[in-house]
Amino acid sequence: MDKRFMMVLGMSVMLALLVSGIFYQITVRANSPRKEKYATKELVVATSDLPMGATVKAADLHVIKWPADNYPKGGFSKIEEVVDRAVVSNVLAEEPVVAGRLSEKNAGVGLSSVIPSGMRAVSVRVNDVIGVSGFVLPGTRVDVLVTGSPANSGDSRMTTTVLQNILVISAGTKIQADARGQAENVPVVTMLVTPEQAEVLTLASSEGRIQLVLRNPTDAKTEKPGGVRLTALYSGGKTEQPKTEQKPRPVTRTVKVAPPPPPPPAPVKQQVEIIRAEKRTVETVGFEKN
């Protein structure tokens, strides 16, 4: 064989082997898992769902590794920091347990532990109608209407909205709906209100008849209904404005003043006409008395 041909063939084989080796290395590196090093930190997460009002136990929690640069605010790294605290907002399984979802340490357990600072929990007795056929469940929001007779209105009964967008935190003795999410008729509903709203709700339930109105939880708009009176139901739906007492108009008396007496007539002069021959003269001799 020609030596020149053999040299070209050998160089071609070496070049092919070199290219194959380069592609093999690229393929291996692309398919091999990347081992990136990043800092981690221990984070406490829920093992199962934790409903509002539940007391956290050690069996409800476990610790995982979490990226330190993406650590949730208020997270815990030790289970001991979470145990025996009450849940104030639902925590899902495998969700990080943060301070905002739990009550303060040593705040107690039960319903009182889920009441935020500055708020109050007020319970009212309801029935099937007042409680919207049992669909007023924990976590829903309602408006509160009261029907009664305002002061100085006689027999004119009216219905008006006294509270709006109020959070229901428990129904009966439960602070969570059942697992199937079905309606349950309960005799008592507990709502979360401010101290001022607590006074309004207590007065409304004692002096009138209240009605709960279920609303969409995403609708936080506050309306300004004017209320409706009983007479409006028989006047084509027109709302009758309350009658106000008309105050008597002040009476203005006109006093007639007698005109002054006319002045006395001027005294009349007494005159005497004297005729002497063809000459005629008039002389005044005195005044005539009136």
SERO-4910 file (N, C-alpha, C, O; in steps of 0.05 Angstrom, whole numbers):
BEGIN
 pado doro    nc1    nc2    nc3   cac1   cac2   cac3    cc1    cc2    cc3    oc1    oc2    oc3
  Met    A     17    -24      0      0      0      0     17     25      0     40     25      8
  Asp    A      4     46     -9     18     72    -10     21     82     18      1     84     33
  Lys    A     45     90     26     49    101     53     33    126     57     24    131     80
  Arg    A     30    142     37     15    167     40    -14    161     47    -26    175     63
  Phe    A    -26    141     35    -54    133     40    -57    123     69    -76    130     82
  Met    A    -37    107     78    -38     97    105    -36    119    125    -49    118    146
  Met    A    -21    140    120    -18    162    138    -44    178    140    -52    186    162
  Val    A    -57    182    118    -83    197    118   -104    181    132   -120    192    147
  Leu    A   -104    154    128   -124    137    141   -120    138    172   -139    139    187
  Gly    A    -95    136    181    -90    136    209    -98    163    223   -109    163    244
  Met    A    -92    185    209   -100    211    220   -130    213    221   -141    225    240
  Ser    A   -144    202    202   -174    203    202   -185    188    225   -204    196    238
  Val    A   -174    164    230   -183    147    253   -178    162    279   -195    161    297
  Met    A   -155    174    282   -149    188    307   -168    212    311   -177    218    334
  Leu    A   -173    226    289   -192    249    291   -220    240    299   -233    253    314
  Ala    A   -228    217    288   -255    207    294   -257    199    324   -277    204    337
  Leu    A   -235    186    333   -235    178    362   -235    203    380   -249    203    400
  Leu    A   -221    224    372   -220    248    388   -248    261    389   -257    270    411
  Val    A   -261    263    367   -288    276    366   -308    259    382   -324    270    396
  Ser    A   -306    233    380   -324    215    395   -320    219    425   -339    219    440
  Gly    A   -295    221    433   -289    225    462   -300    251    472   -310    253    494
  Ile    A   -299    272    456   -309    298    465   -339    297    468   -350    307    488
  Phe    A   -354    286    449   -383    283    450   -391    266    474   -412    271    487
  Tyr    A   -375    245    480   -382    227    502   -380    243    529   -397    240    546
  Gln    A   -359    259    532   -356    275    556   -379    295    560   -389    299    582
  Ile    A   -387    307    538   -409    327    539   -435    313    547   -450    324    563
  Thr    A   -440    289    536   -465    275    542   -465    266    571   -486    268    584
  Val    A   -443    257    581   -442    247    609   -446    271    628   -460    268    648
  Arg    A   -434    293    623   -437    316    640   -466    327    640   -476    336    660
  Ala    A   -479    326    616   -507    336    614   -526    318    629   -546    328    640
  Asn    A   -521    292    630   -540    273    643   -533    269    672   -550    258    687
  Ser    A   -511    276    682   -504    272    710   -517    293    727   -518    317    719
  Pro    A   -528    286    751   -541    305    768   -522    326    778   -499    321    785
  Arg    A   -532    351    779   -516    373    789   -516    374    819   -536    372    832
  Lys    A   -493    376    829   -490    377    858   -483    406    866   -460    414    868
  Glu    A   -505    422    871   -501    450    878   -501    452    909   -517    439    922
  Lys    A   -484    467    918   -482    471    947   -496    497    955   -489    518    944
  Tyr    A   -516    495    973   -529    519    983   -535    515   1013   -538    492   1022
  Ala    A   -537    537   1028   -542    536   1056   -570    528   1062   -589    538   1049
  Thr    A   -575    511   1082   -602    503   1090   -605    508   1119   -586    512   1134
  Lys    A   -631    508   1127   -638    512   1155   -662    495   1162   -679    491   1145
  Glu    A   -663    485   1186   -685    468   1195   -711    485   1198   -710    507   1208
  Leu    A   -733    473   1188   -759    487   1189   -780    467   1198   -782    444   1188
  Val    A   -797    476   1217   -819    459   1227   -843    462   1208   -852    484   1202
  Val    A   -853    439   1199   -877    438   1182   -898    419   1194   -891    403   1211
  Ala    A   -923    422   1185   -944    405   1195   -944    378   1182   -941    376   1158
  Thr    A   -949    357   1198   -951    330   1187   -978    326   1175   -980    312   1155
  Ser    A   -999    338   1186  -1026    336   1176  -1040    363   1179  -1028    381   1190
  Asp    A  -1064    365   1169  -1079    390   1171  -1084    397   1200  -1092    380   1216
  Leu    A  -1080    423   1206  -1085    433   1233  -1107    454   1231  -1103    476   1221
  Pro    A  -1131    447   1241  -1154    466   1239  -1152    488   1260  -1137    485   1280
  Met    A  -1166    510   1255  -1167    532   1274  -1178    523   1301  -1198    509   1302
  Gly    A  -1164    531   1322  -1172    524   1349  -1159    499   1360  -1161    493   1384
  Ala    A  -1146    484   1343  -1133    459   1352  -1108    466   1368  -1095    486   1363
  Thr    A  -1101    448   1387  -1077    451   1402  -1055    434   1389  -1059    410   1385
  Val    A  -1032    446   1383  -1011    432   1368   -997    412   1387   -989    419   1409
  Lys    A   -994    387   1377   -979    367   1391   -954    360   1376   -951    367   1352
  Ala    A   -935    347   1389   -910    339   1377   -914    321   1353   -900    322   1333
  Ala    A   -935    303   1354   -940    285   1333   -951    299   1308   -951    287   1286
  Asp    A   -959    324   1310   -970    339   1287   -948    352   1271   -954    365   1251
  Leu    A   -923    350   1280   -901    365   1268   -878    347   1260   -874    326   1271
  His    A   -862    357   1241   -836    345   1235   -818    367   1223   -828    388   1215
  Val    A   -792    362   1222   -772    381   1214   -761    373   1187   -754    350   1182
  Ile    A   -758    393   1169   -746    388   1143   -724    409   1139   -721    428   1153
  Lys    A   -708    404   1118   -687    423   1110   -699    443   1090   -713    436   1072
  Trp    A   -694    469   1095   -705    490   1079   -683    510   1070   -665    516   1086
  Pro    A   -684    519   1045   -663    539   1037   -662    563   1055   -683    576   1061
  Ala    A   -638    569   1065   -636    591   1084   -643    618   1072   -653    636   1086
  Asp    A   -638    622   1046   -643    647   1033   -673    651   1027   -681    673   1019
  Asn    A   -689    630   1031   -718    632   1026   -734    623   1050   -755    611   1048
  Tyr    A   -722    628   1074   -735    619   1099   -760    636   1104   -758    660   1103
  Pro    A   -783    623   1110   -807    639   1115   -805    655   1140   -794    647   1160
  Lys    A   -817    679   1139   -817    697   1162   -834    686   1184   -857    678   1180
  Gly    A   -823    685   1208   -838    674   1231   -836    644   1233   -851    633   1249
  Gly    A   -819    632   1217   -816    602   1219   -802    593   1244   -789    609   1257
  Phe    A   -805    568   1250   -793    556   1274   -774    534   1265   -778    520   1245
  Ser    A   -752    531   1280   -732    510   1274   -734    487   1294   -722    466   1290
  Lys    A   -748    491   1316   -750    470   1337   -780    464   1342   -796    482   1344
  Ile    A   -786    438   1345   -814    430   1350   -822    440   1378   -846    446   1382
  Glu    A   -804    442   1397   -811    450   1424   -823    479   1424   -837    486   1443
  Glu    A   -816    495   1405   -826    523   1404   -855    524   1395   -867    545   1397
  Val    A   -866    503   1384   -893    503   1373   -912    487   1390   -936    493   1390
  Val    A   -903    467   1404   -920    448   1418   -936    464   1439   -927    482   1452
  Asp    A   -962    455   1442   -981    466   1463   -990    495   1456   -999    509   1474
  Arg    A   -987    503   1431   -998    529   1423  -1023    524   1406  -1024    504   1392
  Ala    A  -1042    543   1407  -1067    540   1393  -1064    551   1364  -1049    570   1360
  Val    A  -1079    539   1346  -1079    547   1318  -1100    569   1314  -1123    564   1320
  Val    A  -1093    592   1304  -1112    614   1299  -1119    616   1270  -1138    630   1263
  Ser    A  -1105    602   1252  -1112    601   1224  -1104    574   1213  -1082    563   1220
  Asn    A  -1120    562   1196  -1116    535   1186  -1088    532   1175  -1078    549   1160
  Val    A  -1075    509   1181  -1049    502   1170  -1052    475   1156  -1063    456   1167
  Leu    A  -1044    475   1131  -1046    450   1114  -1022    432   1119  -1002    440   1129
  Ala    A  -1026    407   1111  -1005    387   1114   -980    396   1097   -983    405   1075
  Glu    A   -957    392   1108   -931    398   1095   -928    429   1091   -910    437   1076
  Glu    A   -944    444   1105   -941    474   1103   -925    483   1127   -928    473   1149
  Pro    A   -906    502   1122   -891    512   1145   -909    525   1166   -928    538   1160
  Val    A   -902    519   1191   -916    530   1214   -903    556   1222   -879    556   1230
  Val    A   -917    579   1219   -905    605   1225   -920    617   1249   -942    608   1256
  Ala    A   -908    638   1260   -919    650   1284   -946    663   1280   -963    663   1298
  Gly    A   -951    673   1255   -977    686   1249  -1000    666   1249  -1023    675   1251
  Arg    A   -995    640   1248  -1017    620   1248  -1022    609   1276  -1040    593   1280
  Leu    A  -1007    618   1296  -1009    607   1323  -1015    629   1343  -1009    652   1338
  Ser    A  -1026    621   1365  -1030    639   1387  -1004    644   1402   -984    630   1397
  Glu    A  -1004    664   1419   -980    670   1435   -974    647   1454   -992    632   1462
  Lys    A   -950    646   1462   -942    625   1481   -956    630   1508   -958    652   1517
  Asn    A   -967    608   1519   -981    608   1545  -1007    625   1543  -1017    635   1563
  Ala    A  -1018    627   1518  -1044    642   1515  -1068    624   1522  -1090    634   1521
  Gly    A  -1063    599   1527  -1086    581   1534  -1094    566   1509  -1083    568   1487
  Val    A  -1115    550   1512  -1126    534   1491  -1156    540   1487  -1168    554   1504
  Gly    A  -1167    529   1466  -1195    533   1461  -1201    558   1446  -1184    570   1434
  Leu    A  -1226    567   1448  -1235    590   1432  -1222    616   1441  -1216    633   1424
  Ser    A  -1218    619   1467  -1206    645   1476  -1178    649   1465  -1170    672   1463
  Ser    A  -1164    628   1458  -1136    632   1448  -1135    642   1419  -1115    651   1410
  Val    A  -1158    640   1404  -1157    648   1376  -1169    676   1373  -1170    686   1350
  Ile    A  -1176    689   1395  -1187    717   1393  -1164    736   1392  -1148    737   1410
  Pro    A  -1161    752   1370  -1139    771   1368  -1141    792   1389  -1163    798   1400
  Ser    A  -1119    805   1395  -1118    826   1415  -1136    849   1406  -1134    858   1383
  Gly    A  -1152    860   1424  -1170    882   1417  -1197    874   1406  -1214    891   1402
  Met    A  -1202    848   1402  -1227    838   1391  -1242    823   1413  -1231    816   1434
  Arg    A  -1268    817   1407  -1285    803   1426  -1300    781   1411  -1305    784   1387
  Ala    A  -1308    760   1425  -1325    739   1414  -1352    740   1428  -1354    738   1453
  Val    A  -1373    744   1412  -1400    746   1423  -1417    724   1410  -1417    720   1386
  Ser    A  -1432    710   1427  -1450    688   1418  -1479    698   1418  -1487    711   1437
  Val    A  -1493    690   1398  -1522    696   1396  -1537    670   1390  -1527    652   1376
  Arg    A  -1561    668   1401  -1577    644   1396  -1592    647   1369  -1603    668   1363
  Val    A  -1591    626   1354  -1603    626   1327  -1622    601   1324  -1621    583   1340
  Asn    A  -1637    602   1302  -1653    579   1295  -1648    573   1265  -1630    584   1253
  Asp    A  -1665    556   1253  -1660    549   1225  -1662    573   1207  -1647    575   1187
  Val    A  -1680    592   1213  -1683    615   1196  -1662    636   1201  -1649    645   1182
  Ile    A  -1657    642   1226  -1637    662   1233  -1609    653   1224  -1593    669   1214
  Gly    A  -1603    628   1227  -1577    617   1219  -1575    609   1190  -1557    594   1183
  Val    A  -1592    618   1173  -1592    613   1144  -1590    583   1139  -1573    573   1125
  Ser    A  -1609    568   1152  -1612    539   1148  -1586    524   1154  -1581    503   1142
  Gly    A  -1570    534   1173  -1547    520   1181  -1522    525   1164  -1501    513   1169
  Phe    A  -1524    542   1144  -1501    548   1127  -1483    569   1138  -1463    576   1126
  Val    A  -1489    580   1161  -1471    598   1175  -1451    581   1190  -1456    572   1212
  Leu    A  -1428    577   1177  -1407    559   1188  -1383    575   1196  -1380    598   1188
  Pro    A  -1365    564   1212  -1341    578   1220  -1325    586   1195  -1321    570   1176
  Gly    A  -1315    611   1195  -1301    622   1172  -1317    637   1153  -1306    652   1136
  Thr    A  -1344    635   1155  -1361    651   1137  -1365    679   1148  -1359    684   1172
  Arg    A  -1375    697   1131  -1380    724   1140  -1409    731   1135  -1421    723   1116
  Val    A  -1420    747   1154  -1448    753   1154  -1453    782   1159  -1436    796   1170
  Asp    A  -1477    792   1152  -1488    817   1161  -1509    811   1182  -1522    790   1182
  Val    A  -1512    830   1200  -1532    827   1222  -1554    847   1219  -1549    871   1219
  Leu    A  -1579    838   1215  -1602    855   1213  -1619    852   1239  -1619    831   1251
  Val    A  -1632    874   1246  -1649    874   1270  -1676    885   1262  -1678    905   1248
  Thr    A  -1697    873   1273  -1725    881   1268  -1737    889   1295  -1736    873   1314
  Gly    A  -1748    913   1297  -1760    922   1321  -1773    949   1317  -1776    958   1295
  Ser    A  -1782    960   1339  -1796    986   1339  -1779   1007   1351  -1775   1006   1376
  Pro    A  -1769   1026   1336  -1752   1047   1348  -1768   1064   1368  -1793   1064   1367
  Ala    A  -1754   1077   1385  -1767   1094   1405  -1783   1117   1391  -1775   1127   1370
  Asn    A  -1806   1123   1403  -1823   1145   1393  -1834   1140   1365  -1839   1159   1350
  Ser    A  -1836   1114   1357  -1847   1108   1331  -1874   1095   1332  -1885   1087   1311
  Gly    A  -1885   1092   1356  -1911   1079   1358  -1909   1049   1351  -1892   1035   1361
  Asp    A  -1927   1041   1333  -1927   1013   1324  -1913   1009   1298  -1916    988   1285
  Ser    A  -1897   1028   1289  -1884   1027   1263  -1858   1010   1266  -1838   1021   1275
  Arg    A  -1860    984   1260  -1836    967   1261  -1819    971   1236  -1829    978   1215
  Met    A  -1793    966   1239  -1775    969   1217  -1752    949   1220  -1746    939   1241
  Thr    A  -1739    944   1197  -1715    927   1196  -1692    943   1185  -1694    957   1165
  Thr    A  -1669    941   1198  -1645    956   1190  -1620    939   1194  -1620    921   1211
  Thr    A  -1600    945   1179  -1574    931   1181  -1557    946   1202  -1551    969   1200
  Val    A  -1548    931   1223  -1533    943   1244  -1503    935   1243  -1486    951   1252
  Leu    A  -1496    912   1232  -1468    904   1229  -1464    891   1202  -1482    878   1191
  Gln    A  -1440    895   1190  -1434    884   1164  -1407    870   1164  -1388    879   1178
  Asn    A  -1405    849   1148  -1379    835   1143  -1367    825   1170  -1344    830   1175
  Ile    A  -1383    811   1185  -1374    800   1211  -1365    771   1208  -1379    755   1195
  Leu    A  -1342    764   1219  -1331    737   1217  -1343    719   1238  -1345    725   1261
  Val    A  -1353    695   1228  -1363    675   1246  -1340    656   1254  -1327    645   1236
  Ile    A  -1334    653   1279  -1312    636   1288  -1320    610   1299  -1304    592   1302
  Ser    A  -1346    607   1306  -1355    581   1315  -1385    579   1311  -1399    599   1311
  Ala    A  -1394    554   1308  -1423    548   1306  -1429    526   1325  -1419    504   1322
  Gly    A  -1446    532   1345  -1451    512   1366  -1426    510   1383  -1415    530   1393
  Thr    A  -1417    485   1388  -1392    480   1403  -1369    475   1385  -1347    469   1394
  Lys    A  -1373    477   1358  -1351    472   1339  -1341    498   1328  -1355    518   1324
  Ile    A  -1315    499   1323  -1302    522   1310  -1292    515   1282  -1277    530   1270
  Gln    A  -1301    491   1273  -1294    483   1246  -1318    468   1234  -1334    455   1248
  Ala    A  -1322    470   1207  -1343    455   1194  -1335    426   1194  -1312    419   1198
  Asp    A  -1355    408   1189  -1348    379   1189  -1332    373   1164  -1328    389   1146
  Ala    A  -1321    348   1164  -1303    340   1143  -1316    341   1115  -1302    346   1095
  Arg    A  -1342    337   1113  -1356    337   1088  -1365    365   1080  -1375    369   1057
  Gly    A  -1362    385   1097  -1370    412   1091  -1400    416   1089  -1408    435   1076
  Gln    A  -1415    398   1101  -1444    400   1098  -1456    418   1120  -1443    422   1141
  Ala    A  -1479    429   1115  -1492    447   1134  -1501    432   1159  -1509    409   1158
  Glu    A  -1500    445   1181  -1507    433   1207  -1523    454   1223  -1513    476   1228
  Asn    A  -1547    447   1231  -1563    465   1247  -1553    467   1276  -1551    446   1289
  Val    A  -1546    491   1285  -1535    494   1312  -1551    517   1325  -1560    535   1312
  Pro    A  -1553    516   1352  -1569    536   1365  -1554    562   1372  -1566    582   1379
  Val    A  -1528    562   1370  -1512    585   1378  -1491    590   1357  -1478    572   1346
  Val    A  -1487    616   1350  -1466    625   1331  -1449    645   1346  -1460    664   1358
  Thr    A  -1423    642   1344  -1404    661   1357  -1390    677   1336  -1379    666   1317
  Met    A  -1390    703   1339  -1378    721   1319  -1356    738   1332  -1356    743   1355
  Leu    A  -1337    745   1315  -1314    761   1323  -1319    790   1317  -1323    798   1294
  Val    A  -1320    807   1338  -1328    835   1335  -1310    853   1352  -1295    843   1369
  Thr    A  -1312    879   1347  -1298    898   1363  -1315    903   1389  -1338    895   1390
  Pro    A  -1303    916   1409  -1319    922   1433  -1344    938   1427  -1365    934   1439
  Glu    A  -1342    958   1408  -1366    974   1401  -1387    957   1387  -1411    959   1393
  Gln    A  -1378    939   1369  -1397    921   1356  -1409    901   1375  -1432    893   1371
  Ala    A  -1395    894   1396  -1406    875   1416  -1430    888   1430  -1449    875   1436
  Glu    A  -1428    914   1436  -1450    928   1448  -1474    929   1430  -1497    925   1439
  Val    A  -1469    935   1404  -1491    937   1385  -1505    910   1382  -1529    908   1382
  Leu    A  -1489    888   1380  -1500    862   1376  -1516    853   1401  -1537    840   1398
  Thr    A  -1506    859   1425  -1520    851   1449  -1547    866   1452  -1567    854   1459
  Leu    A  -1547    892   1446  -1572    907   1447  -1592    898   1426  -1616    896   1431
  Ala    A  -1582    892   1402  -1600    883   1381  -1613    857   1387  -1636    853   1381
  Ser    A  -1598    838   1399  -1609    812   1405  -1628    812   1429  -1645    795   1431
  Ser    A  -1626    833   1446  -1643    834   1469  -1668    851   1465  -1689    846   1476
  Glu    A  -1666    872   1448  -1688    891   1444  -1703    885   1418  -1726    895   1415
  Gly    A  -1693    870   1400  -1706    864   1375  -1702    835   1367  -1694    819   1383
  Arg    A  -1708    829   1342  -1704    802   1331  -1683    804   1310  -1686    819   1290
  Ile    A  -1661    789   1313  -1639    791   1294  -1641    770   1272  -1655    750   1276
  Gln    A  -1628    776   1250  -1627    758   1227  -1599    759   1215  -1589    781   1210
  Leu    A  -1587    736   1211  -1560    735   1199  -1564    732   1169  -1580    716   1159
  Val    A  -1548    748   1154  -1549    747   1125  -1522    738   1115  -1502    752   1119
  Leu    A  -1521    715   1101  -1496    704   1091  -1486    721   1068  -1502    729   1050
  Arg    A  -1460    726   1066  -1448    742   1045  -1423    728   1034  -1412    710   1047
  Asn    A  -1415    736   1010  -1391    725    997  -1367    734   1013  -1364    758   1018
  Pro    A  -1349    715   1021  -1326    724   1037  -1307    742   1022  -1291    756   1035
  Thr    A  -1308    742    995  -1290    760    980  -1302    788    977  -1288    805    966
  Asp    A  -1327    791    985  -1340    817    982  -1338    832   1009  -1353    826   1027
  Ala    A  -1320    851   1010  -1316    866   1035  -1328    894   1033  -1323    911   1051
  Lys    A  -1344    899   1013  -1355    926   1009  -1377    931   1030  -1393    914   1036
  Thr    A  -1377    955   1041  -1397    963   1061  -1418    980   1048  -1413   1001   1036
  Glu    A  -1443    971   1050  -1466    985   1038  -1478   1004   1059  -1470   1003   1083
  Lys    A  -1496   1021   1050  -1509   1040   1068  -1540   1038   1064  -1552   1057   1054
  Pro    A  -1552   1015   1071  -1581   1014   1068  -1595   1031   1088  -1586   1035   1110
  Gly    A  -1617   1043   1080  -1632   1061   1097  -1652   1048   1116  -1665   1061   1131
  Gly    A  -1655   1021   1114  -1675   1007   1130  -1702   1009   1116  -1707   1026   1099
  Val    A  -1720    992   1124  -1747    991   1113  -1767    989   1135  -1764    973   1154
  Arg    A  -1789   1005   1133  -1810   1004   1153  -1833    986   1144  -1836    980   1120
  Leu    A  -1850    979   1163  -1872    961   1157  -1891    974   1137  -1902    960   1120
  Thr    A  -1895   1000   1139  -1914   1013   1120  -1904   1012   1092  -1920   1014   1073
  Ala    A  -1877   1010   1088  -1866   1009   1061  -1874    984   1046  -1874    984   1021
  Leu    A  -1880    963   1061  -1888    938   1047  -1915    941   1034  -1922    925   1016
  Tyr    A  -1931    960   1042  -1958    964   1030  -1960    990   1014  -1982    999   1008
  Ser    A  -1936   1001   1007  -1937   1025    991  -1920   1023    966  -1906   1041    958
  Gly    A  -1921    999    954  -1907    995    929  -1877    993    932  -1862    997    913
  Gly    A  -1868    986    956  -1839    982    961  -1825   1008    966  -1800   1008    970
  Lys    A  -1839   1030    967  -1826   1056    973  -1820   1058   1002  -1838   1054   1019
  Thr    A  -1796   1065   1008  -1789   1069   1036  -1800   1095   1047  -1794   1117   1036
  Glu    A  -1815   1092   1068  -1828   1116   1080  -1809   1128   1100  -1799   1114   1118
  Gln    A  -1805   1153   1098  -1788   1167   1117  -1802   1171   1143  -1826   1176   1143
  Pro    A  -1789   1168   1165  -1802   1172   1191  -1814   1200   1193  -1801   1220   1186
  Lys    A  -1838   1201   1204  -1851   1226   1208  -1840   1241   1231  -1835   1230   1253
  Thr    A  -1835   1266   1227  -1824   1282   1249  -1846   1300   1260  -1863   1310   1245
  Glu    A  -1846   1304   1285  -1866   1321   1298  -1862   1350   1289  -1840   1361   1290
  Gln    A  -1884   1362   1281  -1883   1390   1272  -1886   1409   1296  -1906   1406   1311
  Lys    A  -1867   1426   1300  -1869   1445   1322  -1888   1467   1315  -1889   1477   1292
  Pro    A  -1904   1476   1335  -1923   1498   1329  -1908   1523   1322  -1888   1530   1333
  Arg    A  -1920   1536   1303  -1907   1561   1294  -1912   1583   1315  -1933   1585   1327
  Pro    A  -1892   1599   1320  -1896   1621   1340  -1917   1641   1330  -1916   1649   1307
  Val    A  -1934   1649   1348  -1956   1668   1342  -1946   1696   1348  -1937   1702   1370
  Thr    A  -1948   1713   1328  -1940   1741   1332  -1964   1758   1335  -1981   1760   1318
  Arg    A  -1966   1771   1358  -1989   1788   1364  -1983   1817   1357  -1961   1827   1364
  Thr    A  -2002   1829   1343  -1998   1857   1335  -2016   1875   1353  -2040   1872   1354
  Val    A  -2003   1893   1367  -2018   1911   1385  -2023   1937   1370  -2005   1951   1361
  Lys    A  -2049   1943   1368  -2057   1968   1355  -2056   1992   1374  -2068   1991   1396
  Val    A  -2041   2012   1366  -2039   2036   1383  -2058   2057   1373  -2059   2063   1349
  Ala    A  -2074   2067   1392  -2094   2088   1385  -2081   2113   1375  -2061   2122   1386
  Pro    A  -2091   2124   1354  -2079   2149   1344  -2082   2172   1364  -2101   2173   1379
  Pro    A  -2063   2190   1364  -2065   2212   1383  -2089   2230   1377  -2097   2232   1354
  Pro    A  -2101   2242   1398  -2124   2259   1394  -2117   2283   1376  -2094   2293   1377
  Pro    A  -2136   2292   1361  -2130   2315   1343  -2125   2340   1360  -2135   2343   1382
  Pro    A  -2108   2358   1350  -2102   2382   1365  -2127   2400   1368  -2144   2399   1351
  Pro    A  -2129   2415   1390  -2152   2432   1394  -2154   2454   1372  -2133   2463   1362
  Pro    A  -2178   2461   1364  -2181   2481   1343  -2169   2508   1352  -2170   2516   1375
  Ala    A  -2159   2521   1333  -2147   2547   1339  -2169   2567   1348  -2192   2565   1338
  Pro    A  -2163   2584   1367  -2184   2603   1376  -2194   2621   1353  -2178   2630   1336
  Val    A  -2219   2626   1354  -2232   2642   1333  -2232   2672   1341  -2240   2680   1363
  Lys    A  -2221   2688   1324  -2220   2717   1330  -2248   2730   1327  -2263   2724   1308
  Gln    A  -2255   2748   1345  -2280   2764   1344  -2275   2790   1329  -2258   2807   1337
  Gln    A  -2289   2793   1309  -2286   2818   1292  -2312   2834   1291  -2335   2823   1293
  Val    A  -2308   2860   1289  -2331   2878   1287  -2328   2894   1262  -2308   2907   1256
  Glu    A  -2350   2894   1247  -2350   2910   1222  -2363   2937   1228  -2385   2939   1238
  Ile    A  -2349   2958   1221  -2358   2986   1226  -2361   2999   1199  -2343   2999   1182
  Ile    A  -2385   3011   1196  -2391   3025   1171  -2395   3055   1178  -2413   3062   1193
  Arg    A  -2379   3071   1167  -2381   3100   1171  -2386   3112   1143  -2368   3113   1127
  Ala    A  -2410   3121   1139  -2418   3132   1113  -2412   3111   1092  -2423   3089   1093
  Glu    A  -2395   3119   1074  -2389   3100   1053  -2364   3083   1059  -2356   3067   1043
  Lys    A  -2351   3088   1082  -2327   3074   1089  -2334   3050   1107  -2348   3053   1127
  Arg    A  -2322   3026   1100  -2327   3001   1114  -2301   2990   1125  -2281   2987   1110
  Thr    A  -2300   2985   1152  -2276   2975   1165  -2283   2951   1183  -2305   2949   1193
  Val    A  -2262   2933   1187  -2266   2909   1205  -2245   2911   1227  -2221   2914   1221
  Glu    A  -2253   2910   1252  -2235   2911   1274  -2238   2887   1292  -2260   2877   1297
  Thr    A  -2215   2878   1303  -2215   2855   1321  -2217   2865   1349  -2202   2884   1357
  Val    A  -2235   2853   1364  -2239   2862   1391  -2232   2842   1412  -2232   2848   1435
  Gly    A  -2226   2816   1405  -2220   2795   1424  -2222   2767   1411  -2226   2765   1387
  Phe    A  -2219   2745   1428  -2220   2717   1418  -2245   2704   1430  -2252   2708   1453
  Glu    A  -2257   2688   1414  -2280   2673   1422  -2272   2648   1436  -2255   2633   1425
  Lys    A  -2283   2641   1459  -2277   2617   1473  -2291   2593   1461  -2315   2595   1454
  Asn    A  -2276   2570   1459  -2289   2546   1447  -2303   2531   1469  -2315   2510   1464
***
